[in-house]
Amino acid sequence: MPIYLDVSPAVHAKAGLGRYADSLAQALLLEAPGRFAFFYNRSGDSHVPAWLDGQRTRSVRAGYKPWRMAVWLGQLAHLGFDRLLPDCELLHATEHLLLPLRGCPTVLTVHDLIFNLFPQHHKRLNRWYLNAALPLYCRRANAIICVSEHSKADLLRLWDVEPAKVHVVYEAADPRFQPAPPEQVAAVRARYGLPERYLLTVGTIEPRKNLSRLLDALALLRRQGQDVRLVIVGGLGWLYHDFMAKLERFKHRDAVVRPGFVPDADLAAVYSAATLTVLASVYEGFGLPILESMACGTPVASSQAAAMPELGGQAARYFDPEDVEDMAAVIGQMWRDADLRQEMRQQGLAQAAQFSWARAAQETMRVYESVR
């Protein structure tokens, strides 16, 4: 009987959740060949990853919101969706959506509780749904994986969840993230119109990414006479209109480049070309750009909030995400000090190497063994 992974986030390319589902699934296939089958919802603009070709798969075709409601109502009514996953040995839900099953144990990954902790940063309907449904999914799951100790602590503090069934398994940078050769750096610099030196921030544009304060820090640095430029990589998420309006009015608009979404084939070189990467978020359940940047040899200035210090360790420099002057001071020191950046480059490469998807797959398999 196969272990099923719900890889719907990977099929729908859902930024961080999609990267998690995609990377973990491929690592598990290497760790335990022949053990896995894959489930996904084919709603909307789904795009099945190439690595799923030839794998055992099951799917449904339903709209995203109707499918979420169907799963939640199924859990409330104690229905069994087992016919969707024949001969299931175990189901691992890689996003915050757990199919109700009677015949096999389940594992649920909880990435963060941002919708609960920062309700102003989520759409109202999504916030309502997750606050109503996710506690139920956590109670019904036989085991829960959190992607950081901070997310685990939030979960245990906010909801009545049995501590013994909650496990921490860290994500990692994909192996393609490594220092890019000069010719590749030159190619992406020309392709996206990147400055010779720039700050880089990577992530979907949404309020918790704190990009408005990052613009304020950029303005402060430029008023101090530093020719700092900012590259913002990432698609539009939600509640982004205020930031986009501020960006259009920004006095130093010509110092900001926004190429939008950049495919993984180019992203490592975009990291490698940057002078430093900044992650200014007020909250991250994990914070993958920290490890991706370090793996590419680019130093990181990071918010000190939530899980981010767990990833950056001693290799990053930290600031208060709500203090623009502190943010600008940390960024400015790194921008000016080439020796500091070189030291941080070496520390960052070593820090990123401590995380791997092979290790994540091994630890995830141990979680499966605990509930079988």
The 8 nearest C-alpha neighbors of each residue, nearest first, counted from 0:
[[1, 88, 86, 87, 2, 34, 85, 35],
 [2, 0, 35, 34, 88, 87, 36, 3],
 [1, 3, 35, 89, 88, 36, 90, 34],
 [4, 2, 90, 36, 37, 35, 1, 89],
 [3, 5, 91, 37, 6, 90, 38, 92],
 [4, 6, 38, 92, 39, 7, 37, 93],
 [5, 7, 9, 8, 39, 20, 4, 38],
 [6, 8, 39, 10, 9, 40, 5, 11],
 [9, 7, 17, 11, 13, 10, 6, 16],
 [10, 8, 17, 12, 21, 11, 7, 6],
 [11, 9, 47, 7, 46, 45, 8, 12],
 [10, 12, 45, 8, 9, 13, 46, 7],
 [13, 11, 9, 17, 10, 14, 8, 18],
 [14, 12, 17, 8, 16, 11, 15, 9],
 [13, 15, 17, 16, 12, 18, 203, 202],
 [16, 14, 18, 17, 19, 13, 287, 202],
 [17, 15, 19, 18, 13, 14, 8, 20],
 [18, 16, 9, 8, 13, 12, 20, 14],
 [17, 19, 15, 21, 16, 20, 22, 14],
 [18, 20, 16, 17, 22, 21, 23, 15],
 [21, 19, 17, 23, 6, 9, 18, 22],
 [20, 22, 18, 9, 24, 19, 23, 17],
 [21, 23, 19, 25, 24, 20, 18, 26],
 [24, 22, 26, 20, 25, 21, 19, 27],
 [23, 25, 27, 21, 26, 22, 20, 28],
 [24, 26, 28, 22, 27, 23, 21, 29],
 [25, 27, 23, 29, 28, 24, 360, 357],
 [26, 28, 30, 24, 360, 29, 25, 31],
 [29, 27, 32, 25, 26, 31, 30, 24],
 [30, 28, 26, 27, 31, 32, 25, 357],
 [29, 31, 27, 28, 26, 32, 360, 361],
 [30, 32, 28, 29, 34, 27, 33, 35],
 [33, 31, 28, 34, 29, 30, 35, 27],
 [32, 34, 35, 31, 28, 1, 36, 54],
 [35, 33, 1, 32, 31, 2, 36, 28],
 [36, 34, 2, 1, 3, 33, 37, 28],
 [35, 37, 3, 55, 56, 1, 2, 4],
 [38, 36, 56, 4, 3, 5, 57, 55],
 [37, 39, 5, 57, 58, 56, 4, 6],
 [40, 38, 7, 58, 6, 5, 41, 59],
 [39, 41, 59, 58, 42, 7, 60, 61],
 [42, 40, 60, 45, 59, 39, 58, 61],
 [43, 41, 62, 61, 60, 40, 63, 45],
 [42, 44, 45, 62, 41, 63, 11, 61],
 [43, 45, 46, 42, 11, 41, 10, 12],
 [46, 44, 11, 10, 41, 43, 42, 47],
 [45, 47, 10, 11, 48, 44, 12, 41],
 [46, 48, 10, 45, 49, 51, 9, 11],
 [49, 47, 50, 51, 46, 10, 9, 52],
 [48, 50, 51, 52, 47, 46, 53, 54],
 [49, 51, 52, 48, 25, 54, 53, 47],
 [52, 50, 54, 49, 48, 53, 47, 56],
 [53, 51, 50, 54, 49, 48, 47, 55],
 [52, 54, 51, 55, 50, 56, 49, 36],
 [55, 53, 51, 52, 56, 36, 37, 50],
 [54, 56, 36, 37, 53, 57, 35, 51],
 [57, 55, 37, 36, 38, 54, 58, 51],
 [58, 56, 38, 37, 39, 84, 83, 55],
 [57, 59, 39, 38, 40, 41, 56, 60],
 [60, 58, 40, 41, 61, 39, 57, 42],
 [59, 61, 41, 42, 40, 58, 62, 66],
 [62, 60, 42, 66, 59, 63, 40, 65],
 [61, 63, 42, 65, 64, 66, 43, 60],
 [62, 64, 66, 65, 42, 67, 61, 43],
 [63, 65, 67, 66, 62, 68, 61, 69],
 [66, 64, 68, 62, 67, 63, 69, 61],
 [65, 67, 69, 63, 64, 68, 61, 62],
 [68, 66, 64, 70, 69, 65, 71, 63],
 [67, 69, 71, 65, 66, 70, 72, 64],
 [70, 68, 66, 72, 67, 71, 73, 65],
 [71, 69, 73, 67, 68, 72, 98, 66],
 [70, 72, 68, 74, 73, 69, 132, 67],
 [73, 71, 75, 69, 74, 70, 68, 76],
 [72, 74, 78, 70, 76, 71, 75, 77],
 [73, 75, 77, 71, 99, 72, 76, 70],
 [76, 74, 72, 73, 77, 71, 78, 135],
 [75, 77, 73, 78, 74, 72, 71, 79],
 [78, 76, 74, 75, 73, 79, 99, 72],
 [79, 77, 73, 76, 74, 99, 80, 100],
 [78, 80, 100, 81, 99, 101, 77, 73],
 [79, 81, 100, 82, 99, 83, 78, 98],
 [82, 80, 83, 84, 79, 100, 85, 102],
 [81, 83, 84, 80, 85, 79, 86, 100],
 [82, 84, 81, 80, 85, 57, 58, 59],
 [85, 83, 81, 82, 87, 86, 57, 80],
 [84, 86, 87, 82, 83, 81, 0, 1],
 [87, 85, 0, 88, 84, 1, 81, 102],
 [88, 86, 85, 89, 84, 1, 0, 103],
 [87, 89, 2, 0, 1, 103, 86, 90],
 [88, 90, 2, 104, 103, 87, 105, 3],
 [91, 89, 3, 105, 4, 2, 106, 92],
 [90, 92, 106, 4, 105, 107, 93, 5],
 [93, 91, 107, 5, 94, 97, 106, 4],
 [92, 94, 108, 20, 5, 91, 107, 6],
 [95, 93, 96, 92, 108, 16, 109, 8],
 [94, 96, 109, 133, 97, 108, 93, 92],
 [95, 97, 94, 92, 98, 67, 136, 70],
 [98, 96, 92, 136, 99, 95, 107, 70],
 [97, 99, 70, 100, 96, 80, 74, 73],
 [100, 98, 74, 79, 80, 73, 97, 78],
 [101, 99, 79, 81, 80, 102, 98, 103],
 [102, 100, 79, 103, 81, 99, 80, 78],
 [101, 103, 100, 81, 104, 87, 79, 88],
 [102, 104, 89, 88, 101, 87, 100, 105],
 [105, 103, 89, 141, 90, 370, 371, 106],
 [104, 106, 90, 140, 141, 89, 91, 103],
 [105, 107, 91, 142, 140, 143, 141, 90],
 [108, 106, 143, 92, 91, 140, 144, 109],
 [109, 107, 144, 93, 143, 145, 94, 110],
 [110, 108, 145, 111, 144, 95, 107, 143],
 [109, 111, 284, 146, 145, 108, 150, 112],
 [112, 110, 284, 150, 113, 109, 283, 145],
 [113, 111, 115, 114, 116, 153, 110, 150],
 [112, 114, 116, 115, 117, 111, 118, 282],
 [113, 115, 118, 126, 112, 117, 116, 121],
 [116, 114, 113, 112, 118, 117, 130, 126],
 [115, 117, 113, 114, 118, 112, 119, 153],
 [118, 116, 113, 119, 114, 120, 115, 121],
 [119, 117, 114, 120, 121, 115, 116, 126],
 [118, 120, 117, 121, 122, 114, 123, 206],
 [121, 119, 118, 206, 117, 207, 122, 114],
 [122, 120, 118, 119, 114, 126, 123, 125],
 [121, 123, 125, 124, 126, 120, 237, 238],
 [122, 124, 126, 125, 127, 121, 118, 119],
 [125, 123, 127, 126, 122, 128, 121, 129],
 [124, 126, 128, 127, 122, 123, 129, 121],
 [127, 125, 123, 129, 114, 124, 128, 121],
 [128, 126, 124, 130, 125, 129, 123, 131],
 [127, 129, 125, 131, 126, 130, 132, 124],
 [128, 130, 132, 133, 131, 126, 127, 125],
 [129, 131, 127, 128, 132, 133, 126, 115],
 [132, 130, 128, 129, 127, 133, 134, 135],
 [133, 131, 129, 135, 134, 130, 128, 71],
 [132, 134, 136, 129, 135, 130, 137, 131],
 [135, 133, 137, 136, 132, 138, 131, 158],
 [136, 134, 138, 133, 137, 132, 139, 131],
 [137, 135, 133, 139, 138, 134, 97, 140],
 [138, 136, 134, 140, 135, 139, 133, 160],
 [139, 137, 135, 136, 140, 134, 160, 141],
 [138, 140, 136, 137, 135, 141, 105, 99],
 [141, 139, 105, 137, 142, 106, 138, 136],
 [140, 142, 105, 106, 104, 370, 139, 164],
 [143, 141, 164, 106, 140, 165, 107, 105],
 [144, 142, 165, 107, 106, 108, 164, 166],
 [143, 145, 108, 166, 167, 165, 107, 109],
 [146, 144, 167, 109, 147, 151, 108, 110],
 [145, 147, 169, 168, 167, 110, 285, 170],
 [148, 146, 149, 150, 145, 167, 169, 285],
 [147, 149, 151, 150, 152, 167, 146, 306],
 [148, 150, 152, 147, 306, 151, 305, 153],
 [151, 149, 153, 147, 152, 148, 111, 284],
 [152, 150, 148, 154, 149, 153, 145, 155],
 [151, 153, 149, 155, 150, 154, 156, 148],
 [154, 152, 150, 156, 151, 155, 157, 149],
 [153, 155, 151, 152, 157, 156, 158, 150],
 [154, 156, 152, 153, 158, 157, 160, 151],
 [157, 155, 153, 154, 152, 158, 159, 151],
 [158, 156, 154, 155, 153, 159, 152, 160],
 [159, 157, 155, 160, 154, 156, 134, 153],
 [158, 160, 155, 161, 157, 156, 138, 134],
 [159, 161, 158, 155, 162, 138, 137, 154],
 [160, 162, 163, 164, 159, 165, 155, 138],
 [163, 161, 165, 164, 160, 155, 166, 159],
 [164, 162, 161, 165, 166, 142, 160, 143],
 [163, 165, 142, 162, 161, 143, 166, 141],
 [166, 164, 143, 162, 163, 144, 142, 167],
 [167, 165, 144, 145, 143, 164, 168, 366],
 [166, 168, 145, 146, 144, 147, 148, 169],
 [169, 167, 146, 359, 145, 144, 362, 166],
 [170, 168, 146, 147, 359, 167, 171, 354],
 [169, 171, 359, 146, 356, 168, 354, 355],
 [172, 170, 355, 354, 356, 173, 169, 290],
 [171, 173, 291, 290, 174, 176, 287, 355],
 [172, 174, 175, 176, 171, 22, 356, 291],
 [175, 173, 176, 172, 177, 355, 294, 356],
 [176, 174, 173, 177, 267, 172, 263, 264],
 [177, 175, 267, 174, 295, 173, 294, 291],
 [176, 178, 295, 294, 175, 179, 267, 174],
 [177, 179, 295, 271, 296, 180, 176, 294],
 [178, 180, 268, 271, 177, 183, 184, 267],
 [179, 181, 183, 182, 184, 178, 268, 271],
 [182, 180, 184, 183, 185, 179, 186, 272],
 [181, 183, 185, 184, 180, 186, 179, 187],
 [184, 182, 186, 185, 181, 180, 179, 268],
 [185, 183, 181, 268, 187, 186, 182, 272],
 [186, 184, 188, 182, 183, 187, 181, 189],
 [185, 187, 183, 189, 184, 188, 190, 182],
 [188, 186, 190, 189, 184, 185, 191, 183],
 [187, 189, 193, 185, 186, 190, 192, 191],
 [188, 190, 192, 187, 186, 191, 185, 193],
 [191, 189, 187, 188, 192, 186, 193, 185],
 [192, 190, 193, 189, 188, 187, 258, 256],
 [191, 193, 189, 188, 190, 194, 256, 187],
 [192, 194, 188, 191, 195, 189, 256, 230],
 [195, 193, 196, 197, 192, 188, 228, 256],
 [194, 196, 193, 197, 188, 272, 273, 274],
 [197, 195, 194, 274, 273, 228, 198, 227],
 [198, 196, 228, 229, 273, 274, 194, 199],
 [197, 199, 229, 275, 276, 274, 228, 230],
 [200, 198, 276, 230, 229, 277, 273, 231],
 [199, 201, 231, 277, 276, 278, 232, 230],
 [202, 200, 232, 233, 231, 288, 199, 203],
 [203, 201, 233, 204, 232, 200, 234, 208],
 [202, 204, 233, 234, 236, 235, 205, 14],
 [203, 205, 235, 236, 239, 234, 202, 233],
 [204, 206, 239, 237, 236, 207, 208, 238],
 [207, 205, 208, 120, 209, 238, 239, 204],
 [208, 206, 209, 281, 280, 205, 120, 282],
 [207, 209, 280, 206, 210, 205, 279, 281],
 [210, 208, 280, 207, 211, 279, 212, 206],
 [211, 209, 213, 212, 208, 214, 279, 242],
 [210, 212, 214, 213, 209, 242, 215, 245],
 [213, 211, 215, 214, 210, 209, 323, 216],
 [212, 214, 210, 216, 215, 211, 217, 209],
 [215, 213, 217, 211, 212, 216, 218, 210],
 [214, 216, 212, 218, 213, 217, 219, 211],
 [217, 215, 327, 213, 219, 323, 214, 218],
 [218, 216, 214, 220, 215, 219, 213, 221],
 [217, 219, 215, 221, 216, 220, 222, 214],
 [220, 218, 216, 222, 217, 221, 215, 223],
 [221, 219, 223, 217, 222, 218, 225, 216],
 [222, 220, 225, 224, 218, 223, 219, 226],
 [223, 221, 219, 224, 220, 218, 225, 217],
 [224, 222, 220, 221, 225, 219, 218, 226],
 [223, 225, 221, 222, 226, 220, 227, 219],
 [226, 224, 221, 227, 220, 223, 222, 331],
 [227, 225, 221, 224, 228, 220, 254, 223],
 [228, 226, 225, 221, 197, 229, 220, 217],
 [229, 227, 254, 197, 255, 198, 226, 230],
 [228, 230, 198, 255, 197, 199, 256, 254],
 [229, 231, 256, 199, 257, 255, 198, 232],
 [230, 232, 257, 200, 199, 201, 256, 229],
 [233, 231, 201, 259, 260, 258, 200, 257],
 [234, 232, 260, 203, 202, 259, 201, 204],
 [233, 235, 260, 203, 259, 204, 236, 232],
 [236, 234, 204, 203, 237, 233, 239, 205],
 [235, 237, 204, 205, 203, 234, 239, 238],
 [236, 238, 239, 205, 235, 204, 122, 121],
 [239, 237, 240, 205, 206, 236, 241, 120],
 [238, 240, 205, 237, 242, 241, 204, 243],
 [241, 239, 243, 242, 238, 244, 237, 245],
 [242, 240, 244, 243, 239, 245, 238, 246],
 [241, 243, 245, 244, 240, 239, 211, 246],
 [242, 244, 246, 240, 245, 241, 239, 247],
 [243, 245, 241, 247, 242, 246, 240, 248],
 [246, 244, 242, 248, 243, 247, 249, 241],
 [245, 247, 249, 243, 244, 248, 242, 252],
 [246, 248, 244, 245, 249, 243, 252, 250],
 [249, 247, 245, 246, 250, 244, 252, 251],
 [250, 248, 246, 252, 251, 247, 245, 214],
 [249, 251, 252, 248, 218, 253, 247, 246],
 [252, 250, 249, 253, 254, 218, 255, 221],
 [253, 251, 249, 254, 255, 250, 246, 247],
 [252, 254, 251, 255, 256, 250, 228, 249],
 [255, 253, 228, 252, 251, 229, 256, 227],
 [256, 254, 229, 252, 253, 230, 228, 257],
 [257, 255, 230, 229, 258, 231, 254, 193],
 [258, 256, 231, 259, 230, 232, 255, 233],
 [257, 259, 232, 191, 256, 260, 231, 261],
 [260, 258, 233, 234, 232, 257, 261, 231],
 [259, 261, 233, 234, 232, 258, 262, 203],
 [260, 262, 266, 259, 265, 232, 263, 233],
 [263, 261, 264, 265, 266, 260, 267, 233],
 [262, 264, 266, 265, 261, 267, 175, 176],
 [263, 265, 262, 266, 267, 261, 175, 268],
 [266, 264, 263, 268, 262, 267, 269, 261],
 [265, 267, 263, 269, 268, 264, 261, 262],
 [268, 266, 176, 270, 269, 265, 271, 295],
 [267, 269, 271, 184, 179, 270, 266, 265],
 [270, 268, 266, 272, 267, 271, 265, 273],
 [271, 269, 267, 268, 273, 272, 292, 266],
 [272, 270, 268, 295, 269, 273, 178, 179],
 [271, 273, 269, 270, 184, 268, 274, 188],
 [274, 272, 275, 270, 197, 271, 199, 198],
 [273, 275, 197, 196, 198, 272, 297, 276],
 [276, 274, 298, 273, 198, 297, 299, 199],
 [275, 277, 199, 299, 198, 200, 300, 298],
 [276, 278, 300, 200, 301, 299, 199, 279],
 [279, 277, 301, 280, 200, 302, 300, 276],
 [278, 280, 302, 209, 320, 301, 277, 208],
 [281, 279, 208, 209, 282, 207, 278, 302],
 [280, 282, 207, 320, 304, 209, 208, 279],
 [283, 281, 280, 305, 304, 207, 284, 113],
 [284, 282, 285, 286, 305, 306, 280, 307],
 [283, 285, 111, 150, 110, 306, 286, 147],
 [284, 286, 283, 306, 287, 147, 146, 307],
 [287, 285, 283, 288, 307, 289, 284, 306],
 [286, 288, 289, 290, 285, 291, 172, 171],
 [289, 287, 291, 290, 286, 292, 201, 278],
 [290, 288, 287, 292, 291, 286, 293, 311],
 [289, 291, 293, 351, 292, 288, 287, 172],
 [292, 290, 288, 172, 294, 293, 289, 176],
 [291, 293, 295, 297, 289, 294, 290, 270],
 [294, 292, 347, 296, 290, 295, 297, 348],
 [293, 295, 177, 291, 348, 292, 351, 296],
 [296, 294, 177, 178, 292, 293, 271, 176],
 [297, 295, 293, 344, 294, 178, 348, 271],
 [296, 298, 293, 292, 275, 295, 344, 271],
 [299, 297, 275, 344, 343, 293, 340, 276],
 [300, 298, 276, 315, 275, 277, 301, 289],
 [299, 301, 277, 316, 317, 315, 276, 330],
 [302, 300, 278, 317, 277, 279, 299, 316],
 [301, 303, 279, 318, 320, 304, 317, 319],
 [302, 304, 317, 318, 319, 308, 301, 307],
 [305, 303, 302, 282, 281, 307, 306, 320],
 [304, 306, 282, 307, 283, 149, 284, 303],
 [307, 305, 149, 309, 285, 308, 284, 283],
 [306, 308, 309, 310, 305, 286, 304, 311],
 [309, 307, 311, 310, 312, 306, 303, 304],
 [310, 308, 307, 306, 312, 311, 147, 148],
 [311, 309, 308, 307, 312, 290, 289, 306],
 [310, 312, 308, 315, 314, 309, 313, 307],
 [313, 311, 308, 314, 310, 309, 315, 350],
 [312, 314, 315, 311, 316, 346, 308, 350],
 [313, 315, 346, 347, 312, 311, 343, 350],
 [316, 314, 311, 299, 313, 300, 312, 317],
 [317, 315, 300, 301, 299, 314, 329, 318],
 [318, 316, 301, 303, 302, 300, 315, 319],
 [319, 317, 302, 326, 303, 325, 320, 301],
 [318, 320, 322, 321, 303, 302, 325, 326],
 [321, 319, 302, 322, 281, 279, 318, 280],
 [320, 322, 319, 323, 212, 281, 326, 209],
 [323, 321, 325, 319, 324, 320, 326, 318],
 [324, 322, 326, 216, 325, 327, 212, 321],
 [323, 325, 327, 326, 322, 328, 216, 219],
 [326, 324, 328, 322, 327, 323, 318, 319],
 [325, 327, 323, 318, 324, 329, 328, 330],
 [326, 328, 216, 324, 330, 325, 329, 331],
 [327, 329, 325, 331, 326, 330, 324, 332],
 [330, 328, 332, 326, 331, 327, 325, 333],
 [331, 329, 327, 333, 328, 332, 334, 326],
 [330, 332, 334, 328, 333, 329, 327, 335],
 [333, 331, 329, 335, 334, 330, 336, 328],
 [332, 334, 330, 336, 331, 335, 340, 329],
 [335, 333, 331, 332, 336, 330, 274, 275],
 [336, 334, 332, 333, 331, 337, 225, 330],
 [335, 337, 333, 339, 338, 334, 332, 340],
 [336, 338, 340, 339, 341, 335, 333, 334],
 [339, 337, 341, 340, 336, 342, 343, 333],
 [340, 338, 342, 336, 337, 341, 343, 333],
 [339, 341, 343, 337, 342, 338, 344, 298],
 [342, 340, 344, 338, 343, 339, 337, 345],
 [343, 341, 339, 340, 344, 345, 338, 346],
 [342, 344, 346, 340, 341, 345, 298, 347],
 [343, 345, 341, 347, 296, 298, 342, 346],
 [346, 344, 348, 347, 343, 342, 349, 341],
 [347, 345, 343, 314, 349, 344, 348, 350],
 [348, 346, 293, 350, 344, 314, 349, 345],
 [347, 349, 294, 345, 351, 293, 350, 346],
 [350, 348, 352, 346, 347, 351, 345, 353],
 [349, 351, 347, 352, 348, 353, 346, 314],
 [352, 350, 290, 348, 353, 294, 349, 354],
 [351, 353, 349, 354, 350, 348, 355, 294],
 [354, 352, 351, 350, 355, 349, 171, 348],
 [355, 353, 171, 352, 351, 170, 356, 169],
 [356, 354, 171, 358, 357, 359, 353, 172],
 [355, 357, 359, 358, 171, 26, 360, 23],
 [358, 356, 360, 355, 359, 26, 361, 30],
 [357, 359, 361, 356, 355, 360, 362, 354],
 [358, 360, 356, 362, 357, 361, 168, 363],
 [361, 359, 363, 357, 27, 358, 362, 26],
 [362, 360, 358, 364, 363, 359, 357, 365],
 [361, 363, 365, 359, 364, 360, 358, 168],
 [362, 364, 360, 366, 365, 361, 359, 367],
 [363, 365, 367, 361, 366, 362, 360, 368],
 [366, 364, 368, 362, 363, 367, 369, 361],
 [367, 365, 363, 369, 364, 368, 362, 370],
 [368, 366, 364, 365, 369, 370, 371, 363],
 [367, 369, 365, 371, 366, 370, 364, 363],
 [368, 370, 366, 367, 371, 365, 142, 364],
 [371, 369, 368, 367, 141, 104, 142, 366],
 [370, 368, 369, 367, 104, 89, 88, 103]]
